[in-house]
Amino acid sequence: MNLTNLPVYVLLPLLAAAAFVQNMAFTAVSRSRNSADVSYHRRCSWASNGVWFFVQVLLYGAVWNSLTQGAFWKIALTGIVYIAATTEGSAFMMARMLKRETGKRQVGAR
């Protein structure tokens, strides 16, 4: 499967879902870094970095195709989708984690 040749109507929803999950994981790793649970932080970091790598492959595909086709509106649309999905993923995960962090996993725990 060549991700760089996916049509925009397939690539952008896939990118939106992956970017949403990416920033959920990024928020989790950021908060876990400030906790006292190293094992928890390690798991969050693996998730964050793994999803980040996948998103970079999708972004490369979306931007490369748009550049080679001269479709700069697709680059702008890709940016809007990416920013919206990452923002909402981060806010969603923060709200979720605020409700369930206890003990060593709480931000600022010692």
C-alpha positions in Angstrom: 0.0 0.0 0.0 1.5 3.3 -1.1 0.3 6.0 1.3 1.6 8.8 -0.9 -0.9 7.9 -3.6 -4.1 7.8 -1.5 -6.8 10.1 -2.7 -7.4 13.1 -0.5 -10.9 11.9 0.5 -9.2 8.8 2.0 -6.0 10.4 3.3 -7.5 13.3 5.2 -10.0 11.2 7.4 -7.2 8.8 8.1 -4.9 11.7 9.0 -7.6 13.2 11.2 -8.0 10.0 13.1 -4.3 9.4 13.5 -3.6 13.0 14.5 -6.4 12.9 17.1 -4.8 9.7 18.6 -1.3 11.2 18.3 -2.2 14.2 20.5 -4.1 12.0 22.9 -0.9 10.0 23.3 1.3 13.2 23.4 -0.9 14.7 26.2 -0.6 11.4 28.1 3.2 11.3 27.8 3.5 15.0 28.8 1.4 14.5 31.9 3.0 11.1 32.7 6.5 12.8 32.5 5.4 15.0 35.5 4.1 12.1 37.6 6.1 9.7 39.7 5.4 6.5 37.7 8.3 5.7 35.3 6.7 2.5 34.0 3.5 4.4 33.1 5.6 7.2 31.4 7.5 4.5 29.4 4.2 3.0 28.0 2.8 6.5 27.2 6.1 7.4 25.4 6.1 4.3 23.3 2.5 5.1 22.2 3.2 8.7 21.6 6.3 8.1 19.5 4.8 5.3 17.5 1.7 7.2 16.5 3.8 10.3 15.8 5.9 8.3 13.3 2.7 7.0 11.5 1.3 10.5 11.3 4.5 11.8 9.7 4.2 9.2 7.0 0.6 10.3 6.3 1.6 14.0 6.3 4.5 13.3 3.9 2.0 11.6 1.6 -0.5 14.4 1.7 2.0 17.2 1.3 4.1 15.5 -1.3 1.2 14.7 -3.6 -0.2 18.2 -3.2 3.2 19.8 -4.0 3.8 17.7 -7.1 0.3 18.4 -8.4 0.4 22.1 -7.6 -2.7 21.7 -5.4 -1.8 24.1 -2.7 -5.4 24.2 -1.4 -4.8 20.6 -0.4 -1.8 21.5 1.7 -3.9 24.2 3.4 -6.7 21.7 4.0 -4.3 19.1 5.3 -3.0 21.7 7.8 -6.5 22.6 8.9 -7.4 19.0 9.4 -4.1 18.3 11.3 -4.4 21.3 13.6 -8.1 20.6 14.4 -7.6 16.9 15.1 -4.5 17.4 17.2 -6.1 20.2 19.3 -9.2 18.2 19.9 -7.2 15.0 20.7 -5.2 16.8 23.3 -8.1 18.5 24.9 -10.1 15.2 25.0 -7.2 13.3 26.7 -6.5 16.1 29.2 -10.2 16.1 30.3 -10.1 12.3 30.5 -6.9 12.1 32.5 -8.0 14.9 34.9 -10.8 12.6 35.9 -8.8 9.4 36.5 -5.3 10.4 37.7 -4.6 9.3 41.2 -1.7 8.3 43.4 1.7 8.2 41.6 0.1 8.9 38.2 -1.2 12.4 39.3 0.7 15.3 37.9 3.1 16.6 40.6 3.2 13.3 42.5 6.4 12.5 44.4 
